[in-house]
Amino acid sequence: MGTPRGLDSSGTLERGLAVLEHVGQNQEISTNAIARQLGLSRSAAYRIVGTLKNLEYLEADRATGRVRLGTRLVELGARAMAATDLHRCAPRYLASLAERSGETTYLAVPDNDTMVYVATERSANAVTLACRLGTRRPQHATSLGKAWLAALPEQDRVERIRRMKLDSLTLKTINDPARLLDDLARTSRRGWAVDEIENEPDVGCVAAAVRDHTGRPIAAISIAGPAGRVLRRTDELGATVAGTAAALSLRLGYVRAQRG
């Protein structure tokens, strides 16, 4: 990548990204050199570098004052890699899960207080369901969302539920915060969540969270089908989806700590 021209008059975001790229190419570099090589004023360079240091995107060597890429970028890079691996690896796990369960399987990722459906597989005997890829559903009303919420640290879970709008989608939707937290605690203990006609009429689901290499829940997978078929097999299907989620998490580098 060549040296940008006229960067001093560019937008703040463009200049910040240019500084990050330049530091990455040079490993360690002084702020004065950044200003000179990128055609920035010294005041602009010091302001941008200071902001990036405060946000941990850059860090400075204590002895020389030169800056290098910070730990925040390492974290973001690891998350990007995990997301890439997730979308590449998940389809075969979903296909196997659909075949074993005889139902439809989904992969969803969190976005604010919703889960976004990003992949699906169907068995030969599966009933066609209304949910399409790209659909968003409230976390509190779906097994996918409840599985993801239950995998969060308890305090994070409580804070999310306190600020969440718990709209009812069916007569079975849990719209009371205390009841929902109790449901999530049970989900956390057993390792899988159940949707007992809480999201769509006549549809039952079970789901389990998928974790990245750090143990952070990044997605959830589910088995969905007619409530009469799925809900009478919750223990069996719950164990199956939890096992598949654990296998996918292991593929993404997550190793669960062994209890002594």
Residue pairs with C-beta under 8 A, 6 or more apart in sequence:
1 21
1 25
3 37
3 38
3 39
4 10
4 18
4 38
4 39
5 39
6 39
7 14
7 15
7 18
7 38
7 39
7 40
8 15
8 39
8 40
8 41
8 44
10 18
12 48
15 38
15 40
15 44
15 48
16 48
16 51
16 52
18 38
19 34
19 38
19 45
19 48
19 49
19 52
19 58
20 52
20 57
20 58
20 69
20 73
22 29
22 34
22 37
22 38
23 29
23 34
23 58
23 67
23 68
23 69
24 69
26 33
27 68
28 61
28 64
28 66
28 67
28 68
29 66
29 67
29 68
30 64
30 65
30 66
30 67
31 42
31 45
31 46
31 49
31 65
31 67
32 42
32 45
34 40
34 45
34 49
34 67
35 41
35 42
35 44
35 45
35 46
38 45
40 48
49 58
49 67
52 58
52 67
52 70
53 59
53 60
53 67
53 70
55 72
56 70
56 71
56 72
57 69
57 70
57 72
57 73
58 67
58 68
58 69
58 70
59 67
59 68
59 69
59 70
59 71
60 66
60 67
60 68
61 67
61 68
78 212
78 213
78 214
79 212
79 218
82 212
82 213
82 218
82 252
82 253
83 218
85 251
85 252
86 107
86 109
86 210
86 212
86 218
86 219
86 248
86 252
87 118
87 119
89 248
89 251
89 252
90 107
90 119
90 210
90 219
90 221
90 248
91 119
91 121
93 221
93 244
93 247
93 248
93 251
94 105
94 106
94 107
94 119
94 120
94 121
94 221
95 105
95 121
96 244
97 105
97 121
97 221
97 223
97 240
97 241
97 244
98 104
98 105
98 121
98 122
98 123
98 126
98 223
99 123
100 240
101 123
101 223
101 225
101 237
101 240
101 241
102 123
102 125
102 126
102 225
103 123
103 125
103 126
103 127
103 223
103 224
103 225
103 229
103 230
103 237
104 120
104 121
104 122
104 123
104 126
104 127
104 129
104 223
104 224
104 225
105 120
105 121
105 122
105 221
105 222
105 223
105 224
106 117
106 119
106 120
106 131
106 144
106 221
106 222
106 224
107 117
107 118
107 119
107 120
107 210
107 219
107 220
107 221
108 115
108 116
108 117
108 118
108 137
108 142
108 144
108 145
108 219
108 220
108 221
108 222
109 115
109 116
109 118
109 218
109 219
110 116
110 139
110 145
110 148
110 217
110 218
110 219
111 136
113 138
113 139
113 140
113 160
113 164
113 165
114 136
114 137
114 138
114 139
114 145
115 136
115 137
115 138
115 139
115 142
115 144
115 145
115 148
115 220
116 134
116 135
116 136
117 131
117 132
117 133
117 134
117 135
117 136
117 137
117 144
118 133
118 134
119 133
120 131
120 133
122 128
126 225
127 225
127 226
129 200
129 203
129 224
129 225
130 200
131 137
131 200
131 224
137 144
137 145
137 199
138 145
138 167
138 169
138 199
139 145
139 146
139 148
139 149
139 164
140 146
140 149
140 161
140 164
140 166
140 173
140 174
140 175
140 180
141 167
141 169
141 170
141 173
141 174
141 195
141 198
141 199
142 195
142 198
142 199
142 205
142 207
142 222
143 192
143 193
143 194
143 195
143 199
143 205
143 206
143 207
143 220
143 222
143 224
144 193
144 205
144 207
144 220
144 221
144 222
145 220
146 183
146 184
146 187
146 193
146 194
146 195
146 207
147 187
147 192
147 193
147 207
147 208
147 209
147 220
147 222
147 245
148 209
148 217
148 219
148 220
149 157
149 160
149 161
149 184
150 157
150 184
150 185
150 187
150 188
150 193
150 209
151 188
151 209
151 211
151 217
152 160
152 217
154 188
157 181
157 184
158 181
161 177
161 180
161 181
161 184
162 177
164 177
166 173
166 174
166 175
166 176
166 177
166 180
167 173
167 175
168 175
169 198
169 199
169 200
170 197
170 198
170 199
170 200
170 201
171 197
172 196
172 197
172 198
173 198
173 199
174 180
174 183
174 198
183 193
184 193
187 193
187 194
190 238
191 208
191 238
191 242
192 206
192 207
192 208
192 238
192 239
192 241
192 242
192 245
193 206
193 207
193 208
193 220
194 204
194 205
194 206
194 231
194 234
194 238
195 203
195 204
195 205
195 206
195 207
195 222
196 204
196 227
196 231
197 203
197 204
197 227
197 231
199 205
202 226
202 227
202 228
203 224
203 225
203 226
203 227
203 230
204 224
204 225
204 226
204 227
204 228
204 229
204 230
204 231
204 234
205 222
205 223
205 224
205 225
205 230
206 222
206 223
206 230
206 234
206 237
206 238
206 241
207 220
207 221
207 222
207 223
207 241
208 220
208 221
208 222
208 238
208 241
208 242
208 244
208 245
208 246
209 217
209 219
209 220
209 245
210 217
210 218
210 219
210 220
210 221
210 245
210 248
210 249
210 252
211 217
211 218
211 249
211 252
211 254
212 218
212 249
212 252
212 253
212 254
213 252
213 253
213 254
214 254
215 254
215 256
218 252
220 245
221 241
221 244
221 245
221 248
222 241
223 230
223 237
223 240
223 241
224 230
230 237
246 256
